[in-house]
Amino acid sequence: MKIKDIKKGDYFTLKEILDPKESQVYVKGDYDKASKTYSCFKFSDINSERFFKGDKEIYTGFTF
């Protein structure tokens, strides 16, 4: 799945992990038009923000 295919506020991981820890789960944030990327932050640390392009492969099929 690609990051552009999920809604704002949805959870995802960068690797295929069936039972991830809190530090491995990201939350999708807002879209930045200037850099054409999505702002995402870790579930356990809101200050840990990363920006991903819309075609970044992510995984959502996990139990959290």
C-alpha positions as CSV (number, residue, x, y, z in Angstrom):
1,M,0.0,0.0,0.0
2,K,1.2,3.6,-0.6
3,I,1.0,6.4,1.9
4,K,-1.3,8.5,-0.3
5,D,-3.9,5.7,-0.2
6,I,-4.6,6.0,3.6
7,K,-6.5,8.8,5.4
8,K,-5.1,11.4,7.8
9,G,-4.7,9.9,11.3
10,D,-4.3,6.3,10.1
11,Y,-1.6,4.1,11.6
12,F,1.1,2.4,9.6
13,T,4.6,0.9,9.8
14,L,7.5,1.1,7.4
15,K,8.3,-2.6,7.6
16,E,5.9,-5.5,7.5
17,I,5.6,-6.3,11.3
18,L,2.6,-8.2,12.6
19,D,2.9,-7.1,16.2
20,P,4.8,-3.8,16.3
21,K,6.0,-1.8,19.3
22,E,4.7,1.7,19.9
23,S,8.0,3.2,18.6
24,Q,7.5,1.4,15.2
25,V,4.1,2.8,14.4
26,Y,3.6,6.1,12.6
27,V,0.5,8.3,12.2
28,K,-0.2,10.1,8.9
29,G,-0.5,13.8,9.2
30,D,-1.0,16.8,6.8
31,Y,0.1,17.1,3.2
32,D,2.7,19.8,2.6
33,K,2.1,21.4,-0.8
34,A,5.5,23.1,-1.0
35,S,7.6,20.0,-0.7
36,K,4.8,17.6,-2.0
37,T,5.2,15.3,1.0
38,Y,3.1,13.9,3.8
39,S,4.0,14.8,7.4
40,C,4.1,11.7,9.7
41,F,5.0,11.2,13.3
42,K,5.7,8.3,15.6
43,F,2.8,7.2,17.8
44,S,5.0,7.2,20.9
45,D,6.8,10.5,20.2
46,I,4.8,13.3,18.5
47,N,8.1,15.3,18.2
48,S,9.6,12.7,16.0
49,E,8.3,13.9,12.6
50,R,9.3,12.6,9.2
51,F,8.2,13.6,5.7
52,F,7.4,11.0,3.0
53,K,6.5,11.2,-0.6
54,G,3.1,9.9,-1.6
55,D,4.5,6.8,-3.3
56,K,6.3,5.5,-0.2
57,E,5.4,1.8,0.5
58,I,3.9,1.3,3.9
59,Y,2.1,-1.5,5.8
60,T,-1.2,-1.3,7.6
61,G,-2.1,-5.0,8.2
62,F,-1.0,-5.4,11.8
63,T,-2.5,-5.7,15.3
64,F,-1.8,-2.7,17.6
